Amino acid sequence: MLLIRLIFESFRFAWSALKMNLLRTVLSLLGVTVGIFSIIGVLTLVDSLEKSLKDSFGFLGANVMYVQKWPWSFENNYPWWKYVNRPQTSYDEFKFIEANMSEGIGISIFADRSGLTVKKGSNSISGVNLSGITFGHSEVYDMPISQGRYFTMQEVESGRNVVLIGANIAEALFPNTEASGRRIKLKGLNYTVVGVLKEQGENFIGTPSSDDNCFIPYRSFRKLYATGKMFGVESVVAVKGRDNDQKLKLLEGDLTGLMRRKRGLRPRDESNFALNRSEMVADQLGILFKQVSFIGFLIGLFAMLVGGFGIANIMFVSVKERTNIIGIQKSLGAKNYFVLWQFLFESIFLCVLGGLAGLFLVYLTTFIPLGSFQIIMNMKNIILGLVIAATVGTLSGIIPAVMAARMDPVIAIRSQ
């Protein structure tokens, strides 16, 4: 009960001080407002940017390991010509891994070719990406079908001329009719549409989307393009692992052993293939964004420092103006902790008020239209902003509050 009364009295004094010197208080709070806006604004922007970029790289799949010729990050002092001379991943190697792997839960081999034109009668669409895939591709990647069906095992193994098309292609070639069961022309050959993928929409950085993709069986793709050759279209084996770091490490060891065995590498021979993980991109982005966040945090702290000095100045002036009142309170039996908490609460209240104003400004930025990029303000940053504001309020008000609590009531009550 005493604590509630103490908080209520402190809030009443703080509110009275704010109303009595409204202009001075508002001007002093601007520093805290700008500081919180700077810190939380930068953190919110970085978090939103990181989320948008990671979503844009969602096409890489989660917990997927790629067996291919080129690594995603190059080793230092590794001769570039050794990368060039590496053999490409072949279909035979894919079948060998599929038959012998023990840790993967899904596997596919795929090859891509971009910039194609797809036709249906007088309708056509350019800039299409063509992918040759195997039956297990849907186990590695999410491929939701909005119309029709996925490939059958027989269609994939026999390399039939069947195709899955993206939403944009279906809309361009079949604007008013159902695409499933119809025929389109790819590289001068007729392909039967067996299904249409659900629309994914644009992403932040324009990375590949299934909306502009055509998927055909890998064996059918090999009729159109040479794969597995030095200068042919590169094929990539994608293996999905379990959502467990230990299991992914076991999968990496499993794939390394199988590839070395298939290629006949001796124990001392270096591996002539690369194992890339989809998490590598996220890890690199995470390091970059942590650095950006830290720099933004430091810049915001300078503004918070200015705001803290402003609040401290208000508190010193407030103690000076209310010295007589402090003397009366203490002469009537008010304890030191009551006076201390009264001024400390006032300082914290003012800083939190400025912090809320800064958070509100950040919230307003979330309504700015930025196309596919969306600014999202999460609860973690809101709580962080309030904690920073309360901490600055405590540090700014502790010295004036202690000075007020230690005043001699006789001397204080006689002051003018």
C-alpha positions as CSV (number, residue, x, y, z in Angstrom):
1,M,0.0,0.0,0.0
2,L,2.9,2.3,0.9
3,L,4.5,1.6,-2.5
4,I,1.3,2.4,-4.4
5,R,0.9,5.7,-2.4
6,L,4.5,6.6,-3.1
7,I,4.2,6.0,-6.8
8,F,0.9,7.9,-6.9
9,E,2.4,10.9,-5.1
10,S,5.5,10.8,-7.3
11,F,3.4,10.7,-10.4
12,R,1.3,13.7,-9.2
13,F,4.4,15.8,-8.5
14,A,6.0,14.8,-11.9
15,W,2.8,15.7,-13.8
16,S,2.5,19.0,-12.0
17,A,6.2,19.9,-12.7
18,L,5.6,19.0,-16.4
19,K,2.5,21.3,-16.7
20,M,4.1,24.2,-14.8
21,N,7.1,24.3,-17.1
22,L,5.7,22.8,-20.3
23,L,7.9,24.5,-22.8
24,R,11.1,23.9,-20.9
25,T,10.2,20.2,-20.4
26,V,9.3,19.6,-24.0
27,L,12.5,21.2,-25.2
28,S,14.5,19.0,-22.8
29,L,12.6,15.9,-23.9
30,L,13.5,16.5,-27.5
31,G,17.0,15.1,-26.9
32,V,15.6,11.8,-25.4
33,T,13.0,11.6,-28.2
34,V,15.6,12.1,-31.0
35,G,17.9,9.6,-29.2
36,I,15.3,6.9,-28.9
37,F,14.1,7.5,-32.5
38,S,17.7,7.2,-33.7
39,I,18.5,4.0,-31.8
40,I,15.2,2.2,-32.3
41,G,14.8,3.5,-35.8
42,V,18.2,2.1,-36.9
43,L,17.5,-1.2,-35.1
44,T,14.0,-1.5,-36.6
45,L,15.3,-0.6,-40.1
46,V,18.2,-3.1,-39.8
47,D,15.9,-5.9,-38.5
48,S,13.4,-5.2,-41.3
49,L,16.1,-5.2,-43.9
50,E,17.6,-8.4,-42.6
51,K,14.2,-10.1,-42.6
52,S,13.5,-8.9,-46.2
53,L,16.9,-10.1,-47.4
54,K,16.6,-13.5,-45.7
55,D,13.1,-13.9,-47.1
56,S,14.4,-13.0,-50.6
57,F,17.0,-15.8,-50.2
58,G,14.2,-18.2,-49.2
59,F,14.5,-19.9,-52.6
60,L,17.7,-21.5,-51.3
61,G,15.6,-23.6,-48.9
62,A,16.1,-24.3,-45.2
63,N,18.6,-26.9,-44.0
64,V,19.6,-27.6,-47.6
65,M,23.2,-28.6,-48.6
66,Y,24.4,-28.1,-52.2
67,V,26.9,-30.3,-54.0
68,Q,28.4,-28.3,-56.9
69,K,31.5,-27.2,-58.6
70,W,31.8,-23.6,-57.2
71,P,31.9,-22.6,-53.5
72,W,29.8,-19.7,-52.3
73,S,32.8,-18.3,-50.5
74,F,36.3,-18.6,-51.8
75,E,39.2,-19.8,-49.7
76,N,42.2,-17.5,-49.3
77,N,45.3,-18.4,-51.4
78,Y,43.4,-21.1,-53.3
79,P,44.4,-21.0,-57.0
80,W,41.5,-19.9,-59.1
81,W,42.3,-22.4,-61.9
82,K,41.7,-25.3,-59.6
83,Y,38.1,-24.2,-59.3
84,V,37.8,-23.9,-63.1
85,N,39.3,-27.4,-63.6
86,R,36.9,-29.0,-61.3
87,P,34.4,-31.4,-62.9
88,Q,30.7,-30.5,-62.7
89,T,28.3,-32.6,-60.7
90,S,26.8,-35.3,-62.8
91,Y,23.6,-37.2,-62.9
92,D,25.4,-40.5,-62.1
93,E,26.8,-38.8,-59.0
94,F,23.3,-37.8,-58.0
95,K,22.0,-41.3,-58.4
96,F,25.0,-42.7,-56.4
97,I,24.3,-40.2,-53.5
98,E,20.6,-40.9,-53.6
99,A,21.2,-44.7,-53.3
100,N,23.8,-44.5,-50.6
101,M,23.2,-41.4,-48.4
102,S,22.1,-42.1,-44.8
103,E,21.5,-38.6,-43.3
104,G,19.4,-36.7,-46.0
105,I,15.6,-36.6,-46.0
106,G,15.3,-35.4,-49.6
107,I,17.4,-35.1,-52.7
108,S,17.2,-33.6,-56.1
109,I,19.5,-32.6,-59.0
110,F,18.6,-29.5,-61.0
111,A,19.9,-27.3,-63.7
112,D,18.7,-23.8,-64.8
113,R,18.7,-21.8,-67.9
114,S,17.3,-18.2,-68.0
115,G,16.0,-15.8,-70.6
116,L,13.8,-18.1,-72.5
117,T,10.6,-17.2,-74.4
118,V,7.5,-19.4,-73.9
119,K,4.7,-19.4,-76.4
120,K,1.1,-20.4,-76.6
121,G,-0.5,-19.5,-79.9
122,S,-0.2,-15.7,-80.3
123,N,0.6,-15.3,-76.6
124,S,4.1,-15.3,-75.4
125,I,6.2,-14.3,-72.4
126,S,10.0,-13.6,-72.3
127,G,12.6,-13.7,-69.6
128,V,11.4,-17.1,-68.3
129,N,13.7,-19.3,-66.2
130,L,13.7,-23.0,-67.1
131,S,14.6,-25.6,-64.5
132,G,15.2,-29.3,-65.0
133,I,14.3,-31.1,-61.8
134,T,13.9,-34.7,-60.5
135,F,11.0,-36.2,-58.6
136,G,12.4,-35.5,-55.2
137,H,12.6,-31.7,-55.8
138,S,9.3,-31.2,-54.0
139,E,10.9,-32.9,-50.9
140,V,13.7,-30.4,-50.9
141,Y,11.8,-27.2,-51.7
142,D,8.2,-26.1,-51.0
143,M,6.3,-26.3,-54.3
144,P,2.6,-25.6,-53.6
145,I,0.3,-26.3,-56.6
146,S,-2.6,-24.1,-57.2
147,Q,-3.9,-25.9,-60.2
148,G,-3.3,-29.4,-61.6
149,R,-0.7,-31.7,-60.0
150,Y,3.0,-32.4,-59.6
151,F,5.1,-34.7,-61.8
152,T,4.7,-38.5,-61.5
153,M,7.7,-40.7,-61.1
154,Q,7.2,-42.2,-64.6
155,E,7.1,-38.8,-66.2
156,V,10.4,-37.8,-64.5
157,E,12.3,-41.0,-65.2
158,S,11.2,-41.2,-68.8
159,G,11.9,-37.5,-69.4
160,R,8.5,-36.7,-70.9
161,N,7.6,-33.3,-72.2
162,V,5.6,-32.1,-69.3
163,V,5.9,-28.8,-67.5
164,L,5.0,-27.0,-64.3
165,I,4.6,-23.3,-64.8
166,G,4.6,-20.3,-62.5
167,A,1.6,-18.0,-61.8
168,N,2.9,-15.1,-64.1
169,I,3.4,-17.5,-67.0
170,A,-0.1,-19.0,-66.6
171,E,-1.6,-15.5,-66.5
172,A,0.3,-14.4,-69.6
173,L,-0.4,-17.5,-71.7
174,F,-3.8,-18.5,-70.4
175,P,-5.5,-15.3,-69.2
176,N,-9.1,-16.5,-69.2
177,T,-8.7,-20.3,-69.2
178,E,-7.3,-23.1,-67.1
179,A,-3.7,-23.9,-67.9
180,S,-3.6,-27.5,-66.7
181,G,-3.8,-29.9,-69.6
182,R,-2.9,-27.3,-72.3
183,R,0.2,-27.2,-74.4
184,I,3.0,-24.6,-74.6
185,K,6.1,-24.3,-76.7
186,L,9.6,-24.3,-75.2
187,K,12.6,-24.2,-77.5
188,G,10.4,-25.1,-80.4
189,L,9.1,-28.3,-78.6
190,N,5.5,-28.9,-77.3
191,Y,5.2,-29.4,-73.6
192,T,2.0,-30.3,-71.7
193,V,1.2,-28.3,-68.7
194,V,0.5,-30.6,-65.7
195,G,0.2,-27.9,-63.0
196,V,0.5,-24.3,-62.0
197,L,2.4,-23.2,-58.9
198,K,0.9,-20.8,-56.4
199,E,1.8,-17.2,-56.7
200,Q,4.7,-16.1,-54.6
201,G,4.9,-12.4,-55.5
202,E,7.9,-10.1,-55.7
203,N,10.7,-10.1,-53.1
204,F,12.9,-7.4,-51.9
205,I,16.0,-7.9,-54.1
206,G,14.4,-9.6,-57.1
207,T,15.9,-13.0,-56.5
208,P,14.3,-15.9,-58.4
209,S,10.7,-16.6,-57.9
210,S,8.6,-19.6,-59.1
211,D,6.1,-17.1,-60.6
212,D,8.4,-16.8,-63.7
213,N,9.7,-20.4,-63.7
214,C,9.0,-23.4,-65.8
215,F,9.9,-26.7,-64.3
216,I,10.5,-29.8,-66.5
217,P,11.9,-33.3,-65.8
218,Y,15.7,-33.3,-65.6
219,R,16.0,-35.9,-68.3
220,S,13.8,-33.7,-70.6
221,F,16.0,-30.7,-69.8
222,R,19.1,-32.8,-70.9
223,K,17.5,-33.2,-74.3
224,L,17.7,-29.4,-74.7
225,Y,21.0,-28.6,-73.0
226,A,24.3,-30.4,-72.3
227,T,24.8,-30.9,-68.6
228,G,27.7,-32.3,-66.5
229,K,30.2,-31.1,-69.1
230,M,33.1,-28.7,-68.6
231,F,31.3,-25.9,-70.5
232,G,27.7,-27.2,-70.3
233,V,24.9,-26.0,-68.0
234,E,25.9,-26.7,-64.4
235,S,23.9,-29.2,-62.5
236,V,23.6,-28.9,-58.7
237,V,22.7,-31.7,-56.3
238,A,20.5,-30.4,-53.4
239,V,20.1,-32.5,-50.3
240,K,17.7,-31.5,-47.5
241,G,18.8,-32.4,-44.0
242,R,17.1,-32.5,-40.6
243,D,16.6,-29.3,-38.6
244,N,19.5,-30.0,-36.3
245,D,23.0,-28.7,-36.4
246,Q,24.5,-32.0,-35.4
247,K,22.5,-33.8,-38.1
248,L,23.6,-31.3,-40.7
249,K,27.2,-31.9,-39.8
250,L,26.7,-35.6,-40.1
251,L,25.1,-34.9,-43.5
252,E,28.1,-32.9,-44.6
253,G,30.4,-35.7,-43.7
254,D,28.2,-38.2,-45.4
255,L,28.1,-36.2,-48.7
256,T,31.9,-35.5,-48.5
257,G,32.6,-39.2,-48.1
258,L,30.2,-40.3,-50.9
259,M,31.5,-37.8,-53.4
260,R,35.2,-38.6,-52.7
261,R,34.4,-42.3,-53.1
262,K,32.5,-41.8,-56.3
263,R,35.2,-39.7,-57.8
264,G,37.9,-42.1,-56.7
265,L,39.9,-39.5,-54.6
266,R,42.7,-40.9,-52.4
267,P,42.9,-39.8,-48.7
268,R,45.6,-37.2,-49.4
269,D,43.8,-35.8,-52.5
270,E,42.0,-32.5,-52.0
271,S,38.2,-32.5,-52.7
272,N,37.4,-31.2,-56.2
273,F,33.8,-30.2,-55.3
274,A,32.1,-27.8,-53.0
275,L,29.5,-28.3,-50.3
276,N,27.5,-25.1,-49.8
277,R,24.8,-24.6,-47.1
278,S,21.9,-22.3,-47.4
279,E,22.7,-21.0,-43.9
280,M,26.0,-19.6,-45.1
281,V,24.1,-16.6,-46.7
282,A,22.1,-16.0,-43.5
283,D,25.3,-16.2,-41.4
284,Q,27.1,-13.6,-43.6
285,L,24.1,-11.3,-43.5
286,G,23.9,-11.7,-39.8
287,I,27.5,-10.5,-39.3
288,L,27.0,-7.5,-41.6
289,F,23.8,-6.4,-39.9
290,K,25.2,-6.8,-36.4
291,Q,28.0,-4.3,-37.4
292,V,25.5,-1.9,-38.9
293,S,23.3,-2.1,-35.8
294,F,26.2,-1.5,-33.5
295,I,27.2,1.7,-35.4
296,G,23.6,2.9,-35.4
297,F,23.4,2.2,-31.7
298,L,26.5,4.3,-31.0
299,I,25.2,7.2,-33.0
300,G,21.9,7.1,-31.2
301,L,23.7,7.0,-27.8
302,F,25.2,10.4,-28.5
303,A,21.7,11.9,-28.9
304,M,20.7,10.1,-25.7
305,L,23.6,11.6,-23.9
306,V,22.4,15.1,-24.9
307,G,18.9,14.2,-23.8
308,G,20.3,12.9,-20.5
309,F,22.0,16.2,-19.7
310,G,18.8,18.0,-20.6
311,I,16.8,15.9,-18.1
312,A,19.5,16.3,-15.4
313,N,19.3,20.0,-15.9
314,I,15.5,20.0,-15.4
315,M,15.9,17.9,-12.3
316,F,18.5,20.3,-10.7
317,V,16.3,23.2,-11.5
318,S,13.2,21.4,-10.1
319,V,15.1,20.6,-6.8
320,K,16.1,24.3,-6.6
321,E,12.5,25.5,-7.2
322,R,11.0,23.0,-4.7
323,T,13.5,23.3,-1.9
324,N,10.9,25.0,0.3
325,I,8.4,22.2,-0.4
326,I,11.0,19.6,0.4
327,G,11.6,21.2,3.8
328,I,7.9,21.2,4.6
329,Q,7.6,17.6,3.6
330,K,10.5,16.5,5.7
331,S,9.3,18.6,8.7
332,L,6.0,16.8,8.5
333,G,7.7,13.4,8.7
334,A,8.5,12.5,5.1
335,K,11.4,10.0,5.0
336,N,14.5,10.5,2.8
337,Y,13.5,7.6,0.5
338,F,10.1,9.3,-0.1
339,V,11.9,12.5,-1.4
340,L,14.5,10.5,-3.2
341,W,11.9,8.4,-5.0
342,Q,9.7,11.4,-5.8
343,F,12.5,13.1,-7.8
344,L,13.9,9.9,-9.3
345,F,10.4,8.9,-10.5
346,E,10.0,12.3,-12.0
347,S,13.2,11.9,-14.0
348,I,12.3,8.4,-15.1
349,F,8.8,9.5,-16.1
350,L,10.1,12.4,-18.2
351,C,12.6,10.1,-20.0
352,V,10.0,7.4,-20.6
353,L,7.6,10.0,-22.0
354,G,10.3,11.2,-24.4
355,G,11.1,7.6,-25.3
356,L,7.4,6.9,-26.1
357,A,7.4,10.0,-28.4
358,G,10.5,8.6,-30.1
359,L,8.9,5.1,-30.4
360,F,5.8,6.7,-31.9
361,L,7.9,8.4,-34.6
362,V,9.4,5.1,-35.4
363,Y,6.0,3.5,-35.6
364,L,4.9,6.2,-38.1
365,T,7.7,5.2,-40.4
366,T,6.2,1.7,-40.7
367,F,3.4,3.3,-42.8
368,I,5.8,4.7,-45.4
369,P,5.1,2.7,-48.7
370,L,8.4,1.2,-49.9
371,G,7.2,-1.4,-52.4
372,S,8.1,-5.0,-51.4
373,F,10.2,-3.7,-48.5
374,Q,8.3,-3.3,-45.3
375,I,9.4,-1.7,-42.1
376,I,8.3,-3.9,-39.2
377,M,8.5,-2.7,-35.5
378,N,8.8,-5.6,-33.2
379,M,8.2,-5.9,-29.4
380,K,11.9,-6.5,-28.7
381,N,12.8,-3.1,-30.0
382,I,9.9,-1.4,-28.2
383,I,11.0,-2.9,-24.9
384,L,14.6,-2.0,-25.6
385,G,13.6,1.6,-26.2
386,L,11.7,1.9,-23.0
387,V,14.5,0.2,-21.0
388,I,17.1,2.6,-22.5
389,A,14.8,5.6,-21.7
390,A,14.3,4.4,-18.1
391,T,18.0,3.8,-17.6
392,V,18.9,7.3,-18.9
393,G,16.2,8.7,-16.6
394,T,17.6,6.9,-13.6
395,L,21.2,8.1,-14.3
396,S,20.0,11.7,-15.0
397,G,17.9,12.0,-11.9
398,I,19.9,10.1,-9.3
399,I,22.2,12.9,-8.2
400,P,19.5,15.6,-8.0
401,A,17.3,13.1,-6.1
402,V,20.0,12.3,-3.6
403,M,20.7,16.0,-3.1
404,A,17.0,16.6,-2.4
405,A,16.8,13.6,0.0
406,R,19.8,14.8,2.1
407,M,18.5,18.4,2.6
408,D,18.3,19.6,6.1
409,P,14.5,20.4,6.7
410,V,15.2,23.5,8.7
411,I,17.5,25.0,6.1
412,A,15.3,23.9,3.3
413,I,12.1,25.4,4.8
414,R,13.7,28.8,5.3
415,S,14.9,29.0,1.7
416,Q,13.1,31.3,-0.8
